[in-house]
């Protein structure tokens, strides 16, 4: 993901994250800093479900 990152410091947003998000840092430990990314581009792998490929309708 490419974009601009900023620290989330708004108390209402932080409260919402604490109630609704359940992050599990890959490095372990406890984290209490939230960052927001405003994406300008996304690239990477495409994840598809198991099974035969489907054809999109024209």
CHARMM internal coordinates of N, CA and C (Angstrom, degrees):
IC EDIT
DIST 1 N 1 CA 1.4291
DIST 1 CA 1 C 1.5167
ANGL 1 N 1 CA 1 C 106.78
DIST 1 C 2 N 1.3118
ANGL 1 CA 1 C 2 N 116.04
DIHE 1 N 1 CA 1 C 2 N 135.29
DIST 2 N 2 CA 1.4567
ANGL 1 C 2 N 2 CA 122.98
DIHE 1 CA 1 C 2 N 2 CA 173.76
DIST 2 CA 2 C 1.5091
ANGL 2 N 2 CA 2 C 108.30
DIHE 1 C 2 N 2 CA 2 C -114.06
DIST 2 C 3 N 1.3129
ANGL 2 CA 2 C 3 N 116.65
DIHE 2 N 2 CA 2 C 3 N 143.73
DIST 3 N 3 CA 1.4476
ANGL 2 C 3 N 3 CA 119.70
DIHE 2 CA 2 C 3 N 3 CA 178.51
DIST 3 CA 3 C 1.5093
ANGL 3 N 3 CA 3 C 111.20
DIHE 2 C 3 N 3 CA 3 C 165.44
DIST 3 C 4 N 1.3107
ANGL 3 CA 3 C 4 N 114.54
DIHE 3 N 3 CA 3 C 4 N -165.01
DIST 4 N 4 CA 1.4570
ANGL 3 C 4 N 4 CA 121.95
DIHE 3 CA 3 C 4 N 4 CA -179.42
DIST 4 CA 4 C 1.5165
ANGL 4 N 4 CA 4 C 108.68
DIHE 3 C 4 N 4 CA 4 C -106.20
DIST 4 C 5 N 1.3199
ANGL 4 CA 4 C 5 N 115.40
DIHE 4 N 4 CA 4 C 5 N 131.86
DIST 5 N 5 CA 1.4603
ANGL 4 C 5 N 5 CA 120.22
DIHE 4 CA 4 C 5 N 5 CA -179.65
DIST 5 CA 5 C 1.5251
ANGL 5 N 5 CA 5 C 109.28
DIHE 4 C 5 N 5 CA 5 C -107.34
DIST 5 C 6 N 1.3319
ANGL 5 CA 5 C 6 N 115.10
DIHE 5 N 5 CA 5 C 6 N 144.00
DIST 6 N 6 CA 1.4623
ANGL 5 C 6 N 6 CA 119.99
DIHE 5 CA 5 C 6 N 6 CA 176.69
DIST 6 CA 6 C 1.5241
ANGL 6 N 6 CA 6 C 108.95
DIHE 5 C 6 N 6 CA 6 C -143.48
DIST 6 C 7 N 1.3054
ANGL 6 CA 6 C 7 N 115.04
DIHE 6 N 6 CA 6 C 7 N 152.68
DIST 7 N 7 CA 1.4572
ANGL 6 C 7 N 7 CA 122.22
DIHE 6 CA 6 C 7 N 7 CA 177.83
DIST 7 CA 7 C 1.5250
ANGL 7 N 7 CA 7 C 108.85
DIHE 6 C 7 N 7 CA 7 C -75.75
DIST 7 C 8 N 1.3209
ANGL 7 CA 7 C 8 N 117.46
DIHE 7 N 7 CA 7 C 8 N 133.76
DIST 8 N 8 CA 1.4666
ANGL 7 C 8 N 8 CA 121.56
DIHE 7 CA 7 C 8 N 8 CA 175.89
DIST 8 CA 8 C 1.5209
ANGL 8 N 8 CA 8 C 107.01
DIHE 7 C 8 N 8 CA 8 C -86.52
DIST 8 C 9 N 1.3366
ANGL 8 CA 8 C 9 N 115.82
DIHE 8 N 8 CA 8 C 9 N 116.99
DIST 9 N 9 CA 1.4630
ANGL 8 C 9 N 9 CA 119.42
DIHE 8 CA 8 C 9 N 9 CA -179.33
DIST 9 CA 9 C 1.5272
ANGL 9 N 9 CA 9 C 112.59
DIHE 8 C 9 N 9 CA 9 C -125.84
DIST 9 C 10 N 1.3251
ANGL 9 CA 9 C 10 N 117.13
DIHE 9 N 9 CA 9 C 10 N -5.98
DIST 10 N 10 CA 1.4580
ANGL 9 C 10 N 10 CA 121.90
DIHE 9 CA 9 C 10 N 10 CA 178.20
DIST 10 CA 10 C 1.5309
ANGL 10 N 10 CA 10 C 109.34
DIHE 9 C 10 N 10 CA 10 C -65.53
DIST 10 C 11 N 1.3268
ANGL 10 CA 10 C 11 N 117.66
DIHE 10 N 10 CA 10 C 11 N 123.92
DIST 11 N 11 CA 1.4640
ANGL 10 C 11 N 11 CA 121.30
DIHE 10 CA 10 C 11 N 11 CA -175.89
DIST 11 CA 11 C 1.5302
ANGL 11 N 11 CA 11 C 112.71
DIHE 10 C 11 N 11 CA 11 C -60.53
DIST 11 C 12 N 1.3244
ANGL 11 CA 11 C 12 N 117.80
DIHE 11 N 11 CA 11 C 12 N -36.93
DIST 12 N 12 CA 1.4672
ANGL 11 C 12 N 12 CA 120.36
DIHE 11 CA 11 C 12 N 12 CA 179.21
DIST 12 CA 12 C 1.5247
ANGL 12 N 12 CA 12 C 110.65
DIHE 11 C 12 N 12 CA 12 C -65.21
DIST 12 C 13 N 1.3229
ANGL 12 CA 12 C 13 N 117.43
DIHE 12 N 12 CA 12 C 13 N -43.02
DIST 13 N 13 CA 1.4649
ANGL 12 C 13 N 13 CA 121.13
DIHE 12 CA 12 C 13 N 13 CA 178.32
DIST 13 CA 13 C 1.5233
ANGL 13 N 13 CA 13 C 110.81
DIHE 12 C 13 N 13 CA 13 C -65.48
DIST 13 C 14 N 1.3246
ANGL 13 CA 13 C 14 N 117.09
DIHE 13 N 13 CA 13 C 14 N -43.71
DIST 14 N 14 CA 1.4621
ANGL 13 C 14 N 14 CA 120.27
DIHE 13 CA 13 C 14 N 14 CA 178.76
DIST 14 CA 14 C 1.5204
ANGL 14 N 14 CA 14 C 111.57
DIHE 13 C 14 N 14 CA 14 C -61.17
DIST 14 C 15 N 1.3147
ANGL 14 CA 14 C 15 N 116.63
DIHE 14 N 14 CA 14 C 15 N -39.85
DIST 15 N 15 CA 1.4609
ANGL 14 C 15 N 15 CA 120.89
DIHE 14 CA 14 C 15 N 15 CA 177.98
DIST 15 CA 15 C 1.5267
ANGL 15 N 15 CA 15 C 110.54
DIHE 14 C 15 N 15 CA 15 C -63.41
DIST 15 C 16 N 1.3396
ANGL 15 CA 15 C 16 N 116.70
DIHE 15 N 15 CA 15 C 16 N -41.98
DIST 16 N 16 CA 1.4669
ANGL 15 C 16 N 16 CA 121.15
DIHE 15 CA 15 C 16 N 16 CA 179.24
DIST 16 CA 16 C 1.5366
ANGL 16 N 16 CA 16 C 110.07
DIHE 15 C 16 N 16 CA 16 C -61.97
DIST 16 C 17 N 1.3380
ANGL 16 CA 16 C 17 N 116.75
DIHE 16 N 16 CA 16 C 17 N -46.68
DIST 17 N 17 CA 1.4665
ANGL 16 C 17 N 17 CA 120.36
DIHE 16 CA 16 C 17 N 17 CA 179.27
DIST 17 CA 17 C 1.5239
ANGL 17 N 17 CA 17 C 111.51
DIHE 16 C 17 N 17 CA 17 C -59.46
DIST 17 C 18 N 1.3070
ANGL 17 CA 17 C 18 N 117.06
DIHE 17 N 17 CA 17 C 18 N -42.64
DIST 18 N 18 CA 1.4657
ANGL 17 C 18 N 18 CA 120.62
DIHE 17 CA 17 C 18 N 18 CA -179.12
DIST 18 CA 18 C 1.5212
ANGL 18 N 18 CA 18 C 111.83
DIHE 17 C 18 N 18 CA 18 C -63.39
DIST 18 C 19 N 1.3514
ANGL 18 CA 18 C 19 N 116.92
DIHE 18 N 18 CA 18 C 19 N -32.75
DIST 19 N 19 CA 1.4706
ANGL 18 C 19 N 19 CA 120.64
DIHE 18 CA 18 C 19 N 19 CA -179.90
DIST 19 CA 19 C 1.5278
ANGL 19 N 19 CA 19 C 112.84
DIHE 18 C 19 N 19 CA 19 C -82.48
DIST 19 C 20 N 1.3484
ANGL 19 CA 19 C 20 N 117.80
DIHE 19 N 19 CA 19 C 20 N -35.22
DIST 20 N 20 CA 1.4623
ANGL 19 C 20 N 20 CA 120.33
DIHE 19 CA 19 C 20 N 20 CA -168.66
DIST 20 CA 20 C 1.5182
ANGL 20 N 20 CA 20 C 115.79
DIHE 19 C 20 N 20 CA 20 C -111.27
DIST 20 C 21 N 1.2992
ANGL 20 CA 20 C 21 N 119.04
DIHE 20 N 20 CA 20 C 21 N -21.38
DIST 21 N 21 CA 1.4635
ANGL 20 C 21 N 21 CA 120.67
DIHE 20 CA 20 C 21 N 21 CA -176.75
DIST 21 CA 21 C 1.5279
ANGL 21 N 21 CA 21 C 109.61
DIHE 20 C 21 N 21 CA 21 C -98.14
DIST 21 C 22 N 1.3023
ANGL 21 CA 21 C 22 N 115.45
DIHE 21 N 21 CA 21 C 22 N 148.92
DIST 22 N 22 CA 1.4544
ANGL 21 C 22 N 22 CA 120.63
DIHE 21 CA 21 C 22 N 22 CA 179.81
DIST 22 CA 22 C 1.5289
ANGL 22 N 22 CA 22 C 108.35
DIHE 21 C 22 N 22 CA 22 C -136.14
DIST 22 C 23 N 1.3453
ANGL 22 CA 22 C 23 N 117.13
DIHE 22 N 22 CA 22 C 23 N 69.50
DIST 23 N 23 CA 1.4712
ANGL 22 C 23 N 23 CA 118.88
DIHE 22 CA 22 C 23 N 23 CA -177.36
DIST 23 CA 23 C 1.5231
ANGL 23 N 23 CA 23 C 111.91
DIHE 22 C 23 N 23 CA 23 C -74.23
DIST 23 C 24 N 1.2776
ANGL 23 CA 23 C 24 N 114.87
DIHE 23 N 23 CA 23 C 24 N 149.41
DIST 24 N 24 CA 1.4567
ANGL 23 C 24 N 24 CA 121.85
DIHE 23 CA 23 C 24 N 24 CA 174.90
DIST 24 CA 24 C 1.5243
ANGL 24 N 24 CA 24 C 107.03
DIHE 23 C 24 N 24 CA 24 C -128.35
DIST 24 C 25 N 1.3373
ANGL 24 CA 24 C 25 N 118.35
DIHE 24 N 24 CA 24 C 25 N 96.56
DIST 25 N 25 CA 1.4616
ANGL 24 C 25 N 25 CA 120.27
DIHE 24 CA 24 C 25 N 25 CA -177.94
DIST 25 CA 25 C 1.5218
ANGL 25 N 25 CA 25 C 111.79
DIHE 24 C 25 N 25 CA 25 C -56.60
DIST 25 C 26 N 1.3274
ANGL 25 CA 25 C 26 N 117.07
DIHE 25 N 25 CA 25 C 26 N 133.91
DIST 26 N 26 CA 1.4590
ANGL 25 C 26 N 26 CA 120.35
DIHE 25 CA 25 C 26 N 26 CA -178.92
DIST 26 CA 26 C 1.5289
ANGL 26 N 26 CA 26 C 111.14
DIHE 25 C 26 N 26 CA 26 C -64.01
DIST 26 C 27 N 1.3213
ANGL 26 CA 26 C 27 N 117.31
DIHE 26 N 26 CA 26 C 27 N -26.36
DIST 27 N 27 CA 1.4604
ANGL 26 C 27 N 27 CA 120.22
DIHE 26 CA 26 C 27 N 27 CA -178.59
DIST 27 CA 27 C 1.5354
ANGL 27 N 27 CA 27 C 112.18
DIHE 26 C 27 N 27 CA 27 C -87.42
DIST 27 C 28 N 1.3194
ANGL 27 CA 27 C 28 N 116.82
DIHE 27 N 27 CA 27 C 28 N -0.47
DIST 28 N 28 CA 1.4548
ANGL 27 C 28 N 28 CA 120.15
DIHE 27 CA 27 C 28 N 28 CA -179.18
DIST 28 CA 28 C 1.5177
ANGL 28 N 28 CA 28 C 111.13
DIHE 27 C 28 N 28 CA 28 C 80.50
DIST 28 C 29 N 1.2981
ANGL 28 CA 28 C 29 N 116.59
DIHE 28 N 28 CA 28 C 29 N 177.10
DIST 29 N 29 CA 1.4496
ANGL 28 C 29 N 29 CA 120.94
DIHE 28 CA 28 C 29 N 29 CA 178.65
DIST 29 CA 29 C 1.5158
ANGL 29 N 29 CA 29 C 112.41
DIHE 28 C 29 N 29 CA 29 C 86.53
DIST 29 C 30 N 1.3131
ANGL 29 CA 29 C 30 N 114.27
DIHE 29 N 29 CA 29 C 30 N -174.53
DIST 30 N 30 CA 1.4618
ANGL 29 C 30 N 30 CA 121.12
DIHE 29 CA 29 C 30 N 30 CA -178.44
DIST 30 CA 30 C 1.5168
ANGL 30 N 30 CA 30 C 108.98
DIHE 29 C 30 N 30 CA 30 C -110.18
DIST 30 C 31 N 1.3054
ANGL 30 CA 30 C 31 N 117.55
DIHE 30 N 30 CA 30 C 31 N 138.21
DIST 31 N 31 CA 1.4583
ANGL 30 C 31 N 31 CA 122.33
DIHE 30 CA 30 C 31 N 31 CA 178.37
DIST 31 CA 31 C 1.5188
ANGL 31 N 31 CA 31 C 108.40
DIHE 30 C 31 N 31 CA 31 C -126.74
DIST 31 C 32 N 1.3221
ANGL 31 CA 31 C 32 N 116.44
DIHE 31 N 31 CA 31 C 32 N 141.68
DIST 32 N 32 CA 1.4597
ANGL 31 C 32 N 32 CA 119.41
DIHE 31 CA 31 C 32 N 32 CA 177.30
DIST 32 CA 32 C 1.5314
ANGL 32 N 32 CA 32 C 112.48
DIHE 31 C 32 N 32 CA 32 C -132.77
DIST 32 C 33 N 1.3246
ANGL 32 CA 32 C 33 N 116.70
DIHE 32 N 32 CA 32 C 33 N 16.27
DIST 33 N 33 CA 1.4555
ANGL 32 C 33 N 33 CA 121.47
DIHE 32 CA 32 C 33 N 33 CA 177.20
DIST 33 CA 33 C 1.5209
ANGL 33 N 33 CA 33 C 108.89
DIHE 32 C 33 N 33 CA 33 C -106.49
DIST 33 C 34 N 1.3143
ANGL 33 CA 33 C 34 N 116.57
DIHE 33 N 33 CA 33 C 34 N 128.86
DIST 34 N 34 CA 1.4588
ANGL 33 C 34 N 34 CA 122.06
DIHE 33 CA 33 C 34 N 34 CA 178.68
DIST 34 CA 34 C 1.5184
ANGL 34 N 34 CA 34 C 108.73
DIHE 33 C 34 N 34 CA 34 C -109.98
DIST 34 C 35 N 1.3383
ANGL 34 CA 34 C 35 N 115.33
DIHE 34 N 34 CA 34 C 35 N 135.16
DIST 35 N 35 CA 1.4548
ANGL 34 C 35 N 35 CA 121.90
DIHE 34 CA 34 C 35 N 35 CA 178.23
DIST 35 CA 35 C 1.5214
ANGL 35 N 35 CA 35 C 107.78
DIHE 34 C 35 N 35 CA 35 C -120.04
DIST 35 C 36 N 1.3250
ANGL 35 CA 35 C 36 N 116.00
DIHE 35 N 35 CA 35 C 36 N 146.28
DIST 36 N 36 CA 1.4697
ANGL 35 C 36 N 36 CA 121.88
DIHE 35 CA 35 C 36 N 36 CA 178.26
DIST 36 CA 36 C 1.5251
ANGL 36 N 36 CA 36 C 107.69
DIHE 35 C 36 N 36 CA 36 C -115.62
DIST 36 C 37 N 1.3189
ANGL 36 CA 36 C 37 N 116.81
DIHE 36 N 36 CA 36 C 37 N 131.85
DIST 37 N 37 CA 1.4616
ANGL 36 C 37 N 37 CA 122.05
DIHE 36 CA 36 C 37 N 37 CA 176.27
DIST 37 CA 37 C 1.5159
ANGL 37 N 37 CA 37 C 108.10
DIHE 36 C 37 N 37 CA 37 C -110.87
DIST 37 C 38 N 1.3126
ANGL 37 CA 37 C 38 N 115.98
DIHE 37 N 37 CA 37 C 38 N 123.40
DIST 38 N 38 CA 1.4665
ANGL 37 C 38 N 38 CA 121.57
DIHE 37 CA 37 C 38 N 38 CA 172.85
DIST 38 CA 38 C 1.5247
ANGL 38 N 38 CA 38 C 105.70
DIHE 37 C 38 N 38 CA 38 C -97.78
DIST 38 C 39 N 1.3418
ANGL 38 CA 38 C 39 N 116.28
DIHE 38 N 38 CA 38 C 39 N 100.09
DIST 39 N 39 CA 1.4683
ANGL 38 C 39 N 39 CA 119.86
DIHE 38 CA 38 C 39 N 39 CA -170.83
DIST 39 CA 39 C 1.5284
ANGL 39 N 39 CA 39 C 113.11
DIHE 38 C 39 N 39 CA 39 C -70.10
DIST 39 C 40 N 1.3265
ANGL 39 CA 39 C 40 N 113.71
DIHE 39 N 39 CA 39 C 40 N 141.73
DIST 40 N 40 CA 1.4686
ANGL 39 C 40 N 40 CA 121.10
DIHE 39 CA 39 C 40 N 40 CA 170.84
DIST 40 CA 40 C 1.5205
ANGL 40 N 40 CA 40 C 109.82
DIHE 39 C 40 N 40 CA 40 C -112.93
DIST 40 C 41 N 1.3275
ANGL 40 CA 40 C 41 N 116.62
DIHE 40 N 40 CA 40 C 41 N -13.69
DIST 41 N 41 CA 1.4558
ANGL 40 C 41 N 41 CA 120.65
DIHE 40 CA 40 C 41 N 41 CA 177.62
DIST 41 CA 41 C 1.5118
ANGL 41 N 41 CA 41 C 110.64
DIHE 40 C 41 N 41 CA 41 C -166.17
DIST 41 C 42 N 1.3209
ANGL 41 CA 41 C 42 N 115.62
DIHE 41 N 41 CA 41 C 42 N 146.26
DIST 42 N 42 CA 1.4557
ANGL 41 C 42 N 42 CA 121.78
DIHE 41 CA 41 C 42 N 42 CA 178.52
DIST 42 CA 42 C 1.5231
ANGL 42 N 42 CA 42 C 107.25
DIHE 41 C 42 N 42 CA 42 C -133.83
DIST 42 C 43 N 1.3192
ANGL 42 CA 42 C 43 N 116.29
DIHE 42 N 42 CA 42 C 43 N 132.00
DIST 43 N 43 CA 1.4593
ANGL 42 C 43 N 43 CA 120.12
DIHE 42 CA 42 C 43 N 43 CA 176.05
DIST 43 CA 43 C 1.5251
ANGL 43 N 43 CA 43 C 107.64
DIHE 42 C 43 N 43 CA 43 C -144.44
DIST 43 C 44 N 1.2987
ANGL 43 CA 43 C 44 N 115.65
DIHE 43 N 43 CA 43 C 44 N 168.58
DIST 44 N 44 CA 1.4606
ANGL 43 C 44 N 44 CA 118.57
DIHE 43 CA 43 C 44 N 44 CA 178.93
DIST 44 CA 44 C 1.5009
ANGL 44 N 44 CA 44 C 111.97
DIHE 43 C 44 N 44 CA 44 C 140.71
DIST 44 C 45 N 1.2767
ANGL 44 CA 44 C 45 N 115.24
DIHE 44 N 44 CA 44 C 45 N -155.49
DIST 45 N 45 CA 1.4572
ANGL 44 C 45 N 45 CA 121.77
DIHE 44 CA 44 C 45 N 45 CA -176.29
DIST 45 CA 45 C 1.5272
ANGL 45 N 45 CA 45 C 111.53
DIHE 44 C 45 N 45 CA 45 C -78.86
DIST 45 C 46 N 1.3149
ANGL 45 CA 45 C 46 N 114.35
DIHE 45 N 45 CA 45 C 46 N 153.29
DIST 46 N 46 CA 1.4536
ANGL 45 C 46 N 46 CA 121.39
DIHE 45 CA 45 C 46 N 46 CA 173.53
DIST 46 CA 46 C 1.5257
ANGL 46 N 46 CA 46 C 106.33
DIHE 45 C 46 N 46 CA 46 C -103.29
DIST 46 C 47 N 1.3105
ANGL 46 CA 46 C 47 N 116.82
DIHE 46 N 46 CA 46 C 47 N 127.13
DIST 47 N 47 CA 1.4667
ANGL 46 C 47 N 47 CA 120.97
DIHE 46 CA 46 C 47 N 47 CA 179.70
DIST 47 CA 47 C 1.5212
ANGL 47 N 47 CA 47 C 107.49
DIHE 46 C 47 N 47 CA 47 C -103.68
DIST 47 C 48 N 1.3086
ANGL 47 CA 47 C 48 N 115.08
DIHE 47 N 47 CA 47 C 48 N 122.72
DIST 48 N 48 CA 1.4645
ANGL 47 C 48 N 48 CA 121.02
DIHE 47 CA 47 C 48 N 48 CA -178.09
DIST 48 CA 48 C 1.5262
ANGL 48 N 48 CA 48 C 109.35
DIHE 47 C 48 N 48 CA 48 C -117.57
DIST 48 C 49 N 1.3268
ANGL 48 CA 48 C 49 N 116.57
DIHE 48 N 48 CA 48 C 49 N 150.73
DIST 49 N 49 CA 1.4697
ANGL 48 C 49 N 49 CA 119.08
DIHE 48 CA 48 C 49 N 49 CA 176.83
DIST 49 CA 49 C 1.5194
ANGL 49 N 49 CA 49 C 110.92
DIHE 48 C 49 N 49 CA 49 C -70.31
DIST 49 C 50 N 1.3260
ANGL 49 CA 49 C 50 N 115.66
DIHE 49 N 49 CA 49 C 50 N 160.75
DIST 50 N 50 CA 1.4656
ANGL 49 C 50 N 50 CA 120.35
DIHE 49 CA 49 C 50 N 50 CA 175.57
DIST 50 CA 50 C 1.5237
ANGL 50 N 50 CA 50 C 109.58
DIHE 49 C 50 N 50 CA 50 C -62.98
DIST 50 C 51 N 1.2920
ANGL 50 CA 50 C 51 N 116.38
DIHE 50 N 50 CA 50 C 51 N 154.32
DIST 51 N 51 CA 1.4551
ANGL 50 C 51 N 51 CA 121.20
DIHE 50 CA 50 C 51 N 51 CA 176.38
DIST 51 CA 51 C 1.5024
ANGL 51 N 51 CA 51 C 110.93
DIHE 50 C 51 N 51 CA 51 C 115.49
DIST 51 C 52 N 1.3136
ANGL 51 CA 51 C 52 N 115.46
DIHE 51 N 51 CA 51 C 52 N 176.95
DIST 52 N 52 CA 1.4639
ANGL 51 C 52 N 52 CA 119.47
DIHE 51 CA 51 C 52 N 52 CA -177.03
DIST 52 CA 52 C 1.5325
ANGL 52 N 52 CA 52 C 110.39
DIHE 51 C 52 N 52 CA 52 C -68.44
DIST 52 C 53 N 1.3212
ANGL 52 CA 52 C 53 N 116.63
DIHE 52 N 52 CA 52 C 53 N 154.15
DIST 53 N 53 CA 1.4662
ANGL 52 C 53 N 53 CA 119.59
DIHE 52 CA 52 C 53 N 53 CA 178.14
DIST 53 CA 53 C 1.5275
ANGL 53 N 53 CA 53 C 110.80
DIHE 52 C 53 N 53 CA 53 C -64.16
DIST 53 C 54 N 1.2881
ANGL 53 CA 53 C 54 N 115.36
DIHE 53 N 53 CA 53 C 54 N 149.87
DIST 54 N 54 CA 1.4628
ANGL 53 C 54 N 54 CA 120.11
DIHE 53 CA 53 C 54 N 54 CA 177.55
DIST 54 CA 54 C 1.5128
ANGL 54 N 54 CA 54 C 108.74
DIHE 53 C 54 N 54 CA 54 C -109.35
DIST 54 C 55 N 1.3089
ANGL 54 CA 54 C 55 N 115.15
DIHE 54 N 54 CA 54 C 55 N 156.51
DIST 55 N 55 CA 1.4595
ANGL 54 C 55 N 55 CA 121.50
DIHE 54 CA 54 C 55 N 55 CA 178.72
DIST 55 CA 55 C 1.5058
ANGL 55 N 55 CA 55 C 107.91
DIHE 54 C 55 N 55 CA 55 C -105.23
DIST 55 C 56 N 1.3279
ANGL 55 CA 55 C 56 N 116.15
DIHE 55 N 55 CA 55 C 56 N 127.04
DIST 56 N 56 CA 1.4706
ANGL 55 C 56 N 56 CA 120.29
DIHE 55 CA 55 C 56 N 56 CA 178.36
DIST 56 CA 56 C 1.5230
ANGL 56 N 56 CA 56 C 109.53
DIHE 55 C 56 N 56 CA 56 C -71.27
DIST 56 C 57 N 1.3260
ANGL 56 CA 56 C 57 N 117.30
DIHE 56 N 56 CA 56 C 57 N 141.34
DIST 57 N 57 CA 1.4674
ANGL 56 C 57 N 57 CA 119.47
DIHE 56 CA 56 C 57 N 57 CA 177.84
DIST 57 CA 57 C 1.5195
ANGL 57 N 57 CA 57 C 110.25
DIHE 56 C 57 N 57 CA 57 C -65.67
DIST 57 C 58 N 1.3357
ANGL 57 CA 57 C 58 N 114.60
DIHE 57 N 57 CA 57 C 58 N 148.18
DIST 58 N 58 CA 1.4808
ANGL 57 C 58 N 58 CA 118.83
DIHE 57 CA 57 C 58 N 58 CA 179.97
DIST 58 CA 58 C 1.4915
ANGL 58 N 58 CA 58 C 112.03
DIHE 57 C 58 N 58 CA 58 C -85.97
END
COOR INIT
IC SEED 1 N 1 CA 1 C
IC BUILD
